[in-house]
Amino acid sequence: MPQSRLKNGVILLTFAGFLLAVPVTQFAFDRANGNRSQILDLFSRKPVKSYRAAFTRDLRSQCQLSKIVRPWIQALRFMALAETPDKTVVGRDGWLFYQPALQYLIEAQSASDRPTQSDVLQAVTDFRDQLQTRGIHLLVLIAPNKASIYPDMLSSHADSESINPRTMDLIAKLRQADVELVDLFSLFRETRRTTDKTEAVDYYLAQDSHWSPAGMDLAARTVSDRLIKLGWIQPGLSDRYRFQPQSVTRYGDIIVMMQAPPVEKCFQPESLDCYQVIDSYTQAPYQDDPNATILVLGDSFLRIYRRDDPGSAGFVEHLAYHLAQPLTAIVNDGGASTLVRQQLARKPEYLAHKKVVIWEFVERDIRFGTEGWQQVTLPPHGRSSRKDTQ
């Protein structure tokens, strides 16, 4: 009996030690940095439900012990059980997939979910109509989720036609509403199907949720061809820009989002062959021109290779190369559904001299777009807000 009590006592003390480790170490970290300890706030405020929830969120994000221990726990789970942190799904041959994108692909959407497909359609057509009153054309570009183009790299049993039917239905309805768009889904899938395996290139990155330099350039060339075919844009002088090869070695965003350096070390960074766009007149890397006739709105599919290394090598730059003329852009990571249009509404001078607006957004944002799909009213034609210009 005494041995049983001793054993139970040791277990209780160990459990209590684990429980106390977080507040004690956080208190020590706060005092060492000369800060008031967040733990003391528990005894100075009324414990209402809203405060408890906020306290829990803050503690989770600021807990120093958690920041130290979590990466190693995640590494042990990955090496022992092949489990990855949240938002990461391991596919075949080292390919990684972004969990929210897969969630959009495989989860059924309930009738109560917002936004609805109707919200997306109304937002797009309303924006198109507002631009038309200014004599500006709209071209829509939906960037496919990686799994929509490479379901075979997610699983050998994946359906080769696993594009979300809601996406294809939205594309059909946009066309019925006379919205001009470039169908990258058909482009990538057909190019994969018809390209000889010995010459095949990957249009998406194995460790990243975004397209590869080859996929990005294929999209830019296709958009350029469509604009010229529609007669909306005339190409400039063919020697306006030139390509400059640049090699980049980087970890993909899916690995970076793990926030677990020990897991990161289990992977080799990807080596990419990029092409930086150089201005033939100045011999400097491409720069946007606010007086350009084309404005591009979009998310991180525009940011990659543009702001990331090597710089001046993204979709906007390659589209400028293929059209042989400068463009201008508003880029907001994760904010292409509504935030980029809100930014444009605050700075309508971006529309000066424009003939075409290209609006890119990633497929998963049809359901998970930041701030949903609000209808954003542009200021009356001719009104500007130069004081906001950066």
N, C-alpha and C positions, 0 to 999 in steps of 0.2 A: 504493500500500500504506500509506504513512504517513497519508494522508487517511482511509483506511478504519479504521485503528487509532484515529485521533483521534475519528472519528465514534462508534465503538463505546465509546470511553472516556467521551465525553460522555453517551451513553445510560446507561451503567452508573452514572456519578456522579449523573445525574438520578434514576434509579431508587433508588439508595441514599439520596439526599436525601429522597425521598418516604417511604421506610421509616423513616428516622431522625427525620422531622418529628414523629411522634406521641410517641415517648418523650422527645425533647428538649424539646418545648413543654410536655408534661405535667410534666416535672421542673421547668421554669421556673415554671409555675403553682403547683406545690406549694411550692417554696421561697419564692416571693413571698408566699404565704399563711401561711408559717411551719409548714407541714406536712411530715411525713416523706414522701418520694416513694415512691409505690407501686412504681415501677420497681425500686427498690433491693431490694424483697422477692424479686425473681427470683434474687438472689445470696445470700440469707440463709436460704432454705428448700429442702428437698429437692424436686426437680421431679417429684413424683408426679402421676399422672393427675388425681386429684380436685382437687389444688391448682391445676393448670394450667387446669382448666375454670373453677374459681371466680375465678381471676385474670383470665381472659379476660372473664367476665361483668362483673366489677367495672370492668375497664378500659373496656369498651364503654359502661357506664352513666356513668362518671365522667370520661371523656376530654374535656377542655375544647376541644381542637382539633376533635374530632368535633362537639361541640355548636355550634361556630361555623360550620363548613363544611357540615355535613349539610343544614341548611335551605336553603342556597343551591343545593346540588347538586339537592335535591328540586325547587326552584323551576325550575331549568333543565330538568330532566326533564319537569316538568309543562307548561311553556310550549312546549318544543320537540317533545316526543313525546306529550303528553297522558297521561303516566304519573303515577300518584299514589303516595304512600307506602303502606307496608303497611297492611292492614286497611281500605283505601278502594277502592271501585269506582265509577267514574263512569257514571251512567245517562243518561237523556235529559232535555233541557230544564233542565239544572243540578241534577238530582237526584243525590244521592250515597247509596251503600249500604255497609253495614258488612260487610266481607269474611267474618268468622266466621259471620254469619247466612246469607250466600249459600253458604258451605261446607256448612252443615247442610242447606241446601235442595237442593243439586245433587250432593253427594258421596255415593256409596254407602257404607253403614256395613258394615264387615267383621264377621265372626262374633266376632272377638277384641276388638272395641271395647268399652270401658266408658264410661259405664254403658249397660245394655241397657234396652229398653222395659219388660222385666219388673221391673228395679230401680225404675223410676219408678212403675210401678203398685203395687208392694209398699210403697214409701215413702208413697204417697198413701193407700192403703187402711189401712195401719197407723196413720197419723196420724189418719185419720177415726175409726177404731175407738177409739183412745185418747181422743179428744174426746167420743165418744158415751158413754163410761163416766162422764163428768162432766156429761152432759146438754147438750152443746154440739154444734151443727150445724156442718158444714164445707161451704163453697162454694168450688169451684176455678175459677180464672180464668187461662187461658193467653193471654198477650199475643202476638199474631202478629208474626212478623218482618215488616218493612216490605215486602219483596219478595213475601210471601205475599198481600198485599192490593193491591200496586201492581206486578205483574210487567210491566205495559205501560210503566212509567216506567224500568224496567231495560233493556228492549229492545223494539222494535216487533215482534220475532219471538217474544217470550216467550209461553209457553202461559198462557192466561187461567185455567187450573185448575192452577197450578203450586204449590199448597200441598203441602208434603212429605207423601207418603202415610203416612209413619211417624207424623206428627202426627195425621192423621185416624184412623188405626188406634188410636192411644193414646186419643183422645177416645171412640171406640166402645167400647174395653175398659173405660174408666172408667165409662161409662154402664152397661155390662153388670154392673159391680161395684157398681152403685147409688151411685156417687159423684155428687153434685149438682154441676153445672158450668154456666157460661154460655159458649156457643160464640160467641166474638167473630169467628171466621173467617167464619162464615155471616152474622153481623150486618153486618160491614163490607162484605163482598162484595155482599150483597143490597141494602144501602142504596146502594152505589155504582151498582148496576145499575138501580135503580128511581128514583133521584133525577134530576130534569130537569137537563140540563147547565147551564142558566142559573142554577140554584140550587145546583149542586154545590159542596162544600167538600172540602178535602183532610183526610183523617183521620190522615195522618202528615206529618212535616216533611220538606221537600226536602233539607235539609242535616244531618239528625239521624236517629238510629236509632229515635227514640221517636215516640209519637203526638202529634198536634197538640192544641191546646186543644179543638177541636171533637170529635176522636176520643176524647179522654179523657172529655169530658162525656157523649158518647153511651154509652160503656162504663159510666160511673157511673149514668146514668139506667136503663140496662138491668138492672144489678145491683140497683138499688133496687126496680125493678118486680118482679124475680124474688123478692126476699126478702119483699116484701109479699104477692105471690101465693101463696108457699109457706106463709104464715102464721107465719113465723119471727120477724118483726119487725112491730110496729105503728108507723106514722109518728107523729111528734110534731106540735106545733103548726106550722101552715104558715108563720107569720111568725118562726120561730126564727132563721133566717139570711137574709141578703140578699146579692145579687151586687153587686160594685163593679167596674166596668170598669177595666182596667189595660192600657196598651200597653207592650210589651216589645220591644226590639231586641237580637238576640243571634245569635252564630254557633252553628251546630249542633255537637253533640259529635263528629261525624265529622271536621269541619274542625279542631276543637281537638285531636283525637287525632293529627293529622298532625304536630304540633309543628314546623311550618314557617311562621313568620310571613310570609315572602315569598309562599308559596302562598295563605295566608289572605287576603292583600290582593287576590288575583284574584277573590274572591267578595264579594258584598254581604251584610251580615247580614240575617237574616230579621226582618220586623216581624210581631209576633203580637198578636192581640187576646185578652187573657186576662180571666177573671172571678174576682177575689179574693172569698173568702167572708168575710163580716163578721157577727159575733155581734150580733144585734139588741138583746140585753140590755146588752152592755158597749160596743158600737160599736167594738170592737177586732177585728183579724183573728182568724179561727178558731184555737182551740187545742184539742188533744186532751184528752179526759177519761179518766183511768185507770180510772174506775168505770163507763165506758160498757158497753153490752151487746154491742158488736161490736168485734172485734179484727181488724185487717187486716195481713197479712204480705205482704211483697213486695220488689221490687228497684227499679231506677232508673225504672221506669215509674210508681212511686208518688212517687219523689223529685222528678221534673221538675215544675216550677211550684209545688212544695210548699216545698222548700228553695232551689231556684233562684228567680230573679226571675220573677214578682213576690212570691212567697211566699204561703202559705195559699191556693193556687189550683190544687192538684193533685187527683188522683183521690180521695184520702181526704176532702179538704175538699168536693168536689162531691158525693160520696156522702152526706156528712153533711147537705149542703144539701137534697138530694132526699129524704132520710129525715127531715129536720127534727129531727135529734138528733146529739149529738156521738159520735165514735168514738175509738178509740186504735189505734196502729199501731207495728209494728216494721219498719223499712226498712233493707235492706242492699244497696248497689249490687253487682250481680253475684252475690249470695249467697242468692237465693230458693230454690234447690234444697235446700240443707241448712243453711246458716249461720243463717237466720232461725229455724228450728226449734231449733237449738242455743242461740241466744240466749233463746228462750222457755223451754227446759228449765232454763236457769240462772236465769230470773226467772219462775217459774210464777205469781207474784202477778198477772201480766198477765191471767191467765185468770179472776180473781175477778170475779164478777157477769156473766160473758160468756154469751150465748146463741148467738152465731154467730162463727165464725172464717172470714174470707175469705182464701184463699191464692192470690196472684198470682205467676206466674213467666213469663219470656219464653220463646217457643217454642224458640229455639236452645239453651236450657239443658237441654232434653230429652237432648241429647247432650253439651253442653259445660258443664254446671252445675259451679260451683266446689265442690270436695269431693264431687262426684258426687251420688248420691241415697241417702244413708245413712238407715237407720231410726234415729230418735232417740227415746229413751224419756223421756217426761215424768215428773217426780217424782210420787210417790203423791199422790192428791187430798188437799188440805188442807195439804200441806207448802209452805212459802214460803222465800224467801231475801231478806228485806227489806234486809239489809245490802248487797245488790248494787244496790238501786234507785237510780237517778240522780235 
